[in-house]
Amino acid sequence: MPMSKMARACEEAGHQHDRAAVHYRHSVKHLSNGEHVAAAKERNLALGHSEKAQIDEVGLRPDGVADDGRTRSEAAWHFMG
């Protein structure tokens, strides 16, 4: 993988982690105010950003683990559903 492509992938994964953290903080604020629906919405957004970061990080792994693009949890949910 060329260094510029790797740098972009790292930067994008970092950005997704930052976005997830922002949504988790908003979720905590909503929970402290008793706003459970809004907190759940923010949590789901945070999980989405975390998932995007994971997908970006899988491409950086030299060992080729999860080369099919699915994590173990995704595979488990696919099996269940």
Residue frames as qw, qx, qy, qz and C-alpha x, y, z in Angstrom:
[[0.000, 0.891, 0.455, 0.000, 0.00, 0.00, 0.00],
 [0.388, 0.536, -0.049, 0.749, 1.48, 3.36, -0.96],
 [0.310, -0.200, -0.517, 0.772, 2.30, 5.63, 1.95],
 [0.212, -0.065, -0.041, -0.974, -0.11, 8.37, 0.86],
 [0.618, -0.268, -0.558, -0.484, -2.99, 5.89, 0.70],
 [0.586, -0.271, -0.676, 0.354, -2.04, 4.53, 4.13],
 [0.138, -0.067, -0.316, 0.936, -1.87, 8.04, 5.55],
 [0.418, -0.177, -0.256, -0.853, -5.33, 8.84, 4.19],
 [0.674, -0.291, -0.657, -0.175, -6.75, 5.61, 5.64],
 [0.463, -0.216, -0.586, 0.629, -5.22, 6.39, 9.05],
 [0.057, -0.019, 0.105, -0.993, -6.52, 9.93, 8.93],
 [0.541, -0.238, -0.435, -0.679, -10.02, 8.78, 7.99],
 [0.646, -0.304, -0.690, 0.121, -10.07, 6.16, 10.77],
 [0.304, -0.143, -0.445, 0.830, -8.95, 8.80, 13.26],
 [0.262, -0.124, -0.121, -0.949, -11.67, 11.17, 12.07],
 [0.638, -0.303, -0.582, -0.403, -14.31, 8.45, 12.51],
 [0.556, -0.271, -0.645, 0.449, -13.07, 7.74, 16.05],
 [0.080, -0.036, -0.231, 0.969, -13.28, 11.46, 16.85],
 [0.457, -0.209, -0.332, -0.799, -16.86, 11.63, 15.53],
 [0.652, -0.309, -0.691, -0.045, -17.79, 8.57, 17.60],
 [0.388, -0.188, -0.542, 0.721, -16.43, 10.22, 20.74],
 [0.169, -0.078, 0.003, -0.982, -18.48, 13.37, 20.09],
 [0.610, -0.258, -0.484, -0.572, -21.67, 11.33, 19.71],
 [0.610, -0.267, -0.693, 0.275, -20.93, 9.34, 22.89],
 [0.172, -0.087, -0.383, 0.903, -20.53, 12.62, 24.81],
 [0.399, -0.137, -0.193, -0.886, -23.86, 13.85, 23.45],
 [0.653, -0.252, -0.682, -0.214, -25.43, 10.53, 24.44],
 [0.443, -0.213, -0.639, 0.592, -24.23, 10.98, 28.02],
 [0.095, -0.002, 0.141, -0.985, -25.68, 14.50, 28.14],
 [0.567, -0.189, -0.423, -0.681, -29.05, 13.22, 26.94],
 [0.635, -0.245, -0.726, 0.102, -28.99, 10.39, 29.48],
 [0.271, -0.132, -0.520, 0.799, -28.23, 12.78, 32.32],
 [0.304, 0.021, 0.013, -0.952, -31.29, 14.80, 31.27],
 [0.521, 0.190, 0.742, -0.376, -33.45, 11.67, 31.14],
 [0.596, 0.564, -0.171, -0.546, -33.78, 11.84, 27.35],
 [0.668, -0.189, 0.714, 0.088, -33.44, 8.15, 26.57],
 [0.727, 0.586, 0.356, 0.045, -34.61, 8.25, 22.94],
 [0.285, 0.928, -0.235, 0.036, -32.14, 11.00, 22.04],
 [0.408, -0.641, 0.649, 0.028, -29.39, 9.17, 23.93],
 [0.781, 0.101, 0.610, 0.081, -30.08, 5.99, 21.97],
 [0.601, 0.789, 0.119, 0.050, -29.97, 7.92, 18.69],
 [0.029, 0.893, -0.448, 0.030, -26.60, 9.44, 19.58],
 [0.616, -0.384, 0.687, 0.031, -25.28, 6.04, 20.69],
 [0.802, 0.386, 0.451, 0.074, -26.32, 4.52, 17.36],
 [0.418, 0.896, -0.132, 0.070, -24.55, 7.31, 15.49],
 [0.275, -0.756, 0.594, -0.024, -21.44, 6.71, 17.60],
 [0.759, -0.087, 0.643, 0.049, -21.54, 2.99, 16.86],
 [0.712, 0.666, 0.215, 0.052, -21.84, 3.75, 13.15],
 [0.193, 0.907, -0.366, 0.077, -18.74, 5.93, 13.23],
 [0.514, -0.529, 0.675, -0.023, -16.85, 3.29, 15.22],
 [0.830, 0.234, 0.505, 0.036, -17.83, 0.70, 12.64],
 [0.556, 0.826, -0.037, 0.081, -16.59, 2.92, 9.81],
 [0.125, -0.824, 0.549, -0.061, -13.30, 3.37, 11.65],
 [0.720, -0.227, 0.655, -0.001, -12.97, -0.38, 12.03],
 [0.794, 0.528, 0.293, 0.068, -13.54, -0.88, 8.33],
 [0.306, 0.905, -0.278, 0.102, -10.84, 1.69, 7.55],
 [0.368, -0.679, 0.630, -0.087, -8.45, -0.01, 9.98],
 [0.889, 0.048, 0.455, -0.010, -8.98, -3.50, 8.54],
 [0.700, 0.702, -0.006, 0.133, -7.44, -2.32, 5.28],
 [0.042, 0.859, -0.469, 0.201, -4.30, -1.31, 7.15],
 [0.780, -0.413, 0.461, -0.092, -3.70, -4.73, 8.69],
 [0.234, 0.595, -0.718, -0.275, -0.70, -6.51, 7.15],
 [0.289, -0.134, 0.941, -0.119, -1.86, -9.94, 8.32],
 [0.326, -0.052, -0.672, -0.663, -5.00, -9.88, 6.18],
 [0.011, 0.310, 0.868, -0.387, -7.32, -10.72, 9.07],
 [0.306, 0.656, 0.498, -0.478, -10.96, -9.95, 8.22],
 [0.153, -0.216, 0.546, 0.795, -10.05, -9.66, 4.57],
 [0.058, 0.483, 0.803, 0.344, -13.68, -10.25, 3.62],
 [0.071, -0.399, -0.077, -0.911, -14.59, -6.88, 5.18],
 [0.653, -0.556, -0.299, -0.420, -16.74, -8.31, 7.95],
 [0.115, -0.508, 0.673, -0.525, -15.92, -8.30, 11.63],
 [0.162, -0.068, -0.970, 0.170, -16.72, -11.19, 13.93],
 [0.250, 0.350, 0.576, -0.695, -19.74, -9.39, 15.37],
 [0.498, 0.383, -0.245, -0.738, -21.10, -8.69, 11.89],
 [0.390, 0.154, -0.875, -0.241, -20.65, -12.35, 11.00],
 [0.003, -0.180, -0.887, 0.425, -22.45, -13.40, 14.18],
 [0.379, 0.413, 0.312, -0.768, -25.38, -11.08, 13.51],
 [0.471, 0.328, -0.553, -0.604, -25.53, -12.28, 9.90],
 [0.251, 0.007, -0.968, 0.013, -25.78, -15.84, 11.18],
 [0.111, 0.312, 0.730, -0.597, -28.52, -14.87, 13.68],
 [0.365, 0.528, 0.210, -0.737, -30.56, -12.80, 11.29]]
